[in-house]
Amino acid sequence: MPGLRTSSATPYVHAALELVGDPRAAQLKSDLLANELNSVLLDETAQRVAVALRDVEHVFFKGTVTRRRLARQVPYRIATDVDLLVSERSFGPTEAALLRAGFERLPYHRPFLQHFASERVFIDTSKGLNLCIDVHRGLAPWPLAGVLADSVLQSRSEVDGLWIPDEEHQLLTLAVHYIKEAVPLDVRDAMDAMLFLESPGLSLARLVDIADETRCLGGLLALMARVAYIAGPTPRSCELEDRIHRRSPRAYLVDTTVAVTSPCPGRSTPEMQLRDAWRRSVCLDGPIHAGIALGLLTAKAVADRLWLRLGRSGEA
């Protein structure tokens, strides 16, 4: 049970057990309902944000969207905040609109991000809790994945009063988030990605085209490696990997990079920081961070790969 809580896997395990009539599903229900209360309150916060920003270009992404689009497969998908993407020109108007609507602005809790496109945190205290709204003007630290943010905003459509991205762009936001954060224990990105891949409305050909245009093929491939590790490869994930490999000659370099796992939570050394900067820059097809580490980190990744005896993504 503690392992399920830590990895946010409880909703997926519960859905699987309930689907086959396993009585152990009932043992997880209390945990689910506790998380669901907070998630429902965040859904209501998202509706308040949508009303406040009705005249401002914006789009919701991550948990707010997956809870709606995957509700049938995973009824109790955990959300921990509301993520909102706006354009650079809409960042100021967004802040002003949220303040007028009664949301409170917090000081930057990650000062580094003030200069790298990412985050301003507001809180909704109307229900006696601090419910967080993360306002992003990019999907990863600038200049990585800058084109994707514009593409996501252009793909938006209004569903149930919320502006959300189409399924292909939703998958790409998951890919970029995984590479940016690389949280080793949280399974939500992989499970959400696997379920989105099975959607009959999602076109793999269009997904690869958009990923190529927005320079996110590497991040998408890395996410498929995550899917294979957490949930096992599926016919759709394997087909997507094949399409990426046929499209990009750099795919094997990305394969090598994702063979090196992320550091454990709370652990950070200069080597880990350099390695993760290299990993992000390769997977998001952006400029090299810490260029002097390029050769050393590539050699380390290859050595780790050989030691782990890894073949292509998901193969051992």
N, C-alpha and C positions, 0 to 999 in steps of 0.2 A: 504493500500500500504506500509506504513512504516514497518508494521509487517511482510509482505512478504519479504521485503529487509533484515530485521534483521535476519530472520530465514533461509535465502537462499531458500525460498520456491517458488519464482516466476516462475522458469522454470517448476516445476511440476504442479502448478496451471494453468499456461498458456497451457501446453500440454493437461491437462484434459478439459479445456474450449474449446480449438481448436478442440479436438476430437469430441465433441458433437455439434460443430457449434455455440457456445455461443459467441455473439458479444463482450462480455467483454474481450475476449482474446486480442483484438486489443489494449485495454488500457494498457496492460502490455508489449507491444512490445518494446517501447522505453527503458524501464528498461532492458529488455533482451538484446537488441542490445549493450547497453553500457557495460554490463558485458561480452557479447560475444566477443567484441573486445579485452579485456584484456585476456580472455581465449584462443582466437585464437593465440595471441602473445605467451602465455605460451606453446601452442602446438608446435609452431615453435622453442621455446627454448628447448623443450624436444627433438626435432629432432636434434638440434645442439649438445645437450648433448650425444645423442646416437652415433653420429658420433665421438665425442671426446673419447668416452669410448668403441670403437669397439673392443679393445683388452683387456678390463677389464670386469670381471664377475660382472653383475649388473642386476637389474630388476626395472622397474617403477611400482608404485602402487598408489592407491587412485584416485584422480581426473583425472590424465593423462590417466589412463586405463578406468575409467568409461565413460569418454567423448567419447571414441572410441566404447566401447562395448554396451553402452546404447544409442547411438546416435539416433536410430530410435524411441525409446520411449520418450526420453527427448533430443530434438535437441540442447538446449541451456544450458546444465548442467554447472553450475558455477565452475570454477577452480580458486584458489587463489595462488597456487604455484606449483612447480614440485617436487614430492616426489620420491626419489631414494633410493633403498636398495642395499647395498653392503656387502660383507663378511668382517670380521675383517681383514683378510689378504689383502683384496683389498682396504681398506680404504686409505692407503697412496698413492698407484698408482692412485686411483680415484682423489684425491686432485691434484696430479701432472698433470694428464691429463687435468683436467678442467682449471687449471691455464695456461697450454700451449695453450689451445683453446681460451683464452682471457676472461674467466669468472673471476670475482673478488671475493676474499674470505673475509668474514666479521669475526670480532672477535666473540667469542661465545656470543650470546645474552642471553643464559640461562646457566650460568656457571655450575649449578648443573649437566647438561646433559653431560658435558665433561667426567665425570667419569662413566656414566651410559648408555653408548652404543648408544646414540641416534643421535646427530645432529651436522652437520657442514653446515653453510649456505653460499652459493655462490649467486652472483647476475649477471644477464645478463643485461648489460647497452647498448647493441648494437642498441636498438630501442628507446633510449632516456628515458627509464623507468627503474626502479629497479625491474626486474623480478626475483623472488627468486627460488633457487634450494636448497631443503633440502636434504642433504646426510645423510642417516641413516645406522648404522651398527647393528641396532636392531629395533624391532617394539614396544618396551616398555622399560622403565628403567630396566637395568640388576638387578637381574637375571630373571625377569618375562618374559615369552614368548620367551626365548632365542632359544628354539628348533624350534619355528615357523619360525624364520627368515631363518634358514638353509633350512627348508622344502620349503619355498617360492622360494628361489633361485634354488633349485633342480627341482621345478615344472615349471620353466619358459619356454616360447616358443617365437619365434620371429614372430611378426605380424606387417606388414607395417613398417618394419625397427626398431621397438621397442621391447625390451625384456619385456614381461609381464607375470604375474602369471596366472595359470589356474583359472577357475571360483570359484572352491572350496577354493583355497587359497586367492583369492581376497575377498571373504566373510569373511574369518578369519582375514585378515588384517583390514577390516572394524570393526570387533568385538573388536579387540585389541585396535584400535584407539579410539573407543567409550569409552571403559573402561578407557583408559589412560587419555583422555581429558575430557570426560563426559560433553560436552558443552550442556547446557539445551535447547538452542533455535535453534541450527542448525539442520535442518531436513535431510540433505543430506545423512548421514550414514544410517538412517532408510529407506529412499526412495530408495537409491541405493541397499540396502540389499533386500528389497521387490522385486525389479525388477530382481536382479540376481537370486533370488529363483525361479522365474518363467521361467528361461532359460531351454529349453528342454535338453541342454547339461550338466546340473548340476545334479549330483547324490547325493541325501540326505544321502544314506548309506555311500558313500565314504566321504562326508563332515563330518559326525559324526566320522567315523574312523580316519580321519586326525586330527580332533579337539581333539579326545581322545589321539592320539599318541603325539600331540604337547602340551597337557595339556591346551587346550583352550576351553573345553566344557562350562565352566562357562561364559566366555566372549561371546560365541555364544548364550547361553541362555539369557544373559542380552541384547544382541542386538535384539533378538526376542521380548523381553518385550518392547524395544524401538519401534520396528516395530508396535506392537499392539497398543502402545500409540499414535504414530504419524499417522499411516495409517489404523489401525484396523487389527485384526488378519485375516489371509488368510488361506485357506486349507493347503497350503504348509508350512506356518510358524507354524501352529498348529501341523502338522505332524512332523516337525523338533523338536519342543518342546517335543512331546511325545517320539521321538527317544532318545533325550538327557536324559529325565527322566528315561527311561528304561535302559540306559547305565550307568548312574552315580548316586550312592546313595547320592552324595553331591549336587544334583541339587536343592533340596528344600532349602538348606542353601544359595545357590546363589539366589534363588527366594527371600528369606528374605532380603538378602543384597541389591538387586536392588530395593526393595520397598522404600528405603530411597533415596530421590531425591538428586541431586547434588546441591551445593550452587549456588546462583545467581552470575552472572559475577561480579567481583570486590569485592566480599565478601569472607573473609577467616578468620577463627578463629582456634585456636589450636584444638578444638573439630572437626571442619570440616576437618582439615588436617588429623587428626588421623582416622576419619571415612572413608575418601576417600582412605587412605592407606590400611585400612582393606578391603574396597570394592574391590580395585584392586587386593590385594593379594588373596582374595577368588575367584574372577571371573577369574583370570588368573592362579589359582591353583599353586601359588608360595609360597615362605616362608612368614610367617606373618611379616608385618612391624608393629612396635610399639606393641610388643606382650602383654604388660601389659594392652593394651586397648581391648584385645580380648573379654573378658567376658562383659565388660561394653558396648562396641559397639554392640555386638550381642544382649544384652538385650535391648538396645535402638532401634535396628532395629526391633526386635520382637514387642516391645511396639508400635512403629510407625505403624507397619504392622497391629496390632490389632486395633489401633485407626482408621486407614484408612479402616478397614474391607476388606482387600485385601485377595483374595483367591490365586489361582495359577496365573502365569503370564498372564496379560491381563484380568483377571476376577475381578469383583467387587462384 
